[in-house]
Amino acid sequence: MSYNSLSCPNCGSDVKQYRNPFPTVDIIIEIDGGIILIERKNPPFGWALPGGFVDYGESLEDAAIREAREETSLVVSNLRLLGCYSDPARDSRMHSISTVYTGTGSGTPSAADDADNIAVFKLNELPKQLCFDHSKILADYTAQKSSHHP
């Protein structure tokens, strides 16, 4: 277990501060025969799946639905778990663990919150470079879809 040592300001003894990965969610939103990607407003810049940090007291499922709504203006239903992604290098800013969901989007896609732009992409027409480990996530998603639909 990794921790940083701090000194107590009153007695000077060591106080352990544990460092844990940050829980995040990403969501593959299926709509109009494709999937939604957002162009990030903040670093790292580029195309990515909608997603973000899980708030304290929030379930993973609720976080995925909230992040989808905040970044795409879409309502997501039929939420399904794709998998968890925990490579410590998946996000250059910090160690995060992403729980990734798929779901069906309804409404009109509109970039909001951390999204500067939004688009629907066919799986065979994805941008060459995606942020984080989203290329791997989408490769897993594509493999799972093809194994269920010969």
C-alpha positions as CSV (number, residue, x, y, z in Angstrom):
1,M,0.0,0.0,0.0
2,S,1.4,3.4,-0.9
3,Y,1.1,6.4,1.4
4,N,2.7,9.7,2.0
5,S,4.0,10.6,5.4
6,L,2.9,14.0,6.9
7,S,3.9,15.4,10.3
8,C,1.3,16.3,12.9
9,P,1.5,20.1,13.5
10,N,0.9,19.6,17.2
11,C,3.1,16.6,18.2
12,G,5.3,16.1,15.2
13,S,4.5,12.4,14.8
14,D,4.0,10.8,11.4
15,V,0.5,10.8,10.0
16,K,-0.1,8.4,7.1
17,Q,-2.0,9.8,4.1
18,Y,-3.0,7.0,1.8
19,R,-2.9,7.5,-1.9
20,N,-5.6,5.7,-3.9
21,P,-6.6,5.8,-7.6
22,F,-9.4,8.1,-8.5
23,P,-12.7,6.4,-9.6
24,T,-14.0,7.6,-13.0
25,V,-16.6,6.4,-15.5
26,D,-16.7,6.5,-19.2
27,I,-19.7,5.8,-21.4
28,I,-20.1,4.6,-24.9
29,I,-23.4,6.2,-26.0
30,E,-25.0,4.4,-29.0
31,I,-27.1,6.7,-31.1
32,D,-28.1,7.0,-34.8
33,G,-26.1,3.9,-35.8
34,G,-22.9,5.2,-34.3
35,I,-21.3,6.3,-31.0
36,I,-20.9,9.7,-29.4
37,L,-17.4,11.2,-28.9
38,I,-16.6,14.6,-27.5
39,E,-13.8,16.9,-28.2
40,R,-12.3,17.9,-24.9
41,K,-12.3,21.5,-23.8
42,N,-9.6,20.9,-21.2
43,P,-6.2,19.1,-21.3
44,P,-5.6,16.5,-22.5
45,F,-7.1,17.8,-25.7
46,G,-8.6,15.6,-28.4
47,W,-11.5,13.2,-29.0
48,A,-12.7,11.1,-26.1
49,L,-15.6,9.1,-24.7
50,P,-17.9,11.2,-22.4
51,G,-17.0,10.6,-18.8
52,G,-15.5,11.9,-15.7
53,F,-15.0,11.6,-11.9
54,V,-17.4,9.8,-9.6
55,D,-18.7,12.2,-6.9
56,Y,-18.6,11.2,-3.3
57,G,-21.8,9.3,-2.4
58,E,-22.7,8.6,-6.1
59,S,-23.0,5.2,-7.6
60,L,-21.0,4.4,-10.7
61,E,-24.2,4.0,-12.8
62,D,-25.5,7.4,-11.6
63,A,-22.1,9.0,-12.4
64,A,-22.2,7.6,-16.0
65,I,-25.7,8.9,-16.6
66,R,-24.8,12.3,-15.1
67,E,-21.6,12.7,-17.0
68,A,-23.4,11.7,-20.3
69,R,-26.1,14.3,-19.6
70,E,-23.6,17.0,-18.6
71,E,-21.3,16.6,-21.6
72,T,-23.7,15.5,-24.4
73,S,-27.1,16.7,-23.3
74,L,-28.4,13.2,-23.9
75,V,-30.5,11.0,-21.7
76,V,-29.0,7.5,-21.5
77,S,-31.0,4.3,-21.0
78,N,-30.2,0.6,-21.2
79,L,-27.0,1.0,-19.2
80,R,-24.7,-2.1,-19.5
81,L,-21.2,-2.7,-18.0
82,L,-18.4,-3.1,-20.6
83,G,-15.5,-3.4,-18.2
84,C,-13.0,-1.7,-15.9
85,Y,-9.7,-0.1,-17.0
86,S,-7.0,0.4,-14.4
87,D,-3.6,0.8,-16.1
88,P,-1.8,3.4,-13.9
89,A,-0.6,5.1,-17.1
90,R,-4.2,5.4,-18.7
91,D,-4.4,9.1,-17.6
92,S,-1.1,11.1,-17.6
93,R,-2.6,13.5,-14.9
94,M,-3.1,10.8,-12.2
95,H,-3.8,7.2,-11.5
96,S,-7.5,6.6,-12.3
97,I,-9.7,3.5,-12.6
98,S,-12.5,3.8,-15.1
99,T,-15.6,1.7,-15.1
100,V,-16.9,1.8,-18.6
101,Y,-20.6,1.5,-19.6
102,T,-22.5,1.4,-22.8
103,G,-26.0,2.8,-23.2
104,T,-28.5,4.1,-25.6
105,G,-28.7,7.8,-26.1
106,S,-31.9,9.8,-26.8
107,G,-32.3,13.5,-27.5
108,T,-30.2,15.9,-29.6
109,P,-26.5,15.7,-29.0
110,S,-25.1,19.0,-27.9
111,A,-21.6,19.7,-26.5
112,A,-21.7,21.0,-22.9
113,D,-19.7,21.2,-19.7
114,D,-16.2,19.8,-20.5
115,A,-17.0,19.2,-24.2
116,D,-16.0,21.7,-26.8
117,N,-17.4,19.7,-29.7
118,I,-19.5,16.6,-30.2
119,A,-20.0,14.1,-33.0
120,V,-21.5,10.7,-33.9
121,F,-18.9,8.4,-35.3
122,K,-19.3,5.0,-37.0
123,L,-17.0,2.4,-35.4
124,N,-15.0,2.0,-38.6
125,E,-14.6,5.8,-38.9
126,L,-13.2,6.8,-35.5
127,P,-10.6,9.5,-35.2
128,K,-7.0,8.1,-35.4
129,Q,-6.0,9.5,-32.0
130,L,-8.2,9.3,-28.9
131,C,-7.5,10.6,-25.4
132,F,-6.5,8.3,-22.5
133,D,-7.0,4.6,-23.3
134,H,-10.2,5.1,-25.2
135,S,-8.8,3.4,-28.4
136,K,-8.4,0.2,-26.3
137,I,-11.8,0.6,-24.7
138,L,-13.4,1.0,-28.2
139,A,-11.5,-2.0,-29.6
140,D,-12.8,-4.1,-26.7
141,Y,-16.3,-2.7,-27.3
142,T,-16.1,-3.5,-31.1
143,A,-14.8,-7.1,-30.3
144,Q,-17.7,-7.7,-27.9
145,K,-20.2,-6.4,-30.4
146,S,-18.9,-8.6,-33.2
147,S,-18.8,-11.7,-30.9
148,H,-22.5,-11.2,-30.1
149,H,-23.6,-10.3,-33.7
150,P,-21.9,-12.7,-36.3
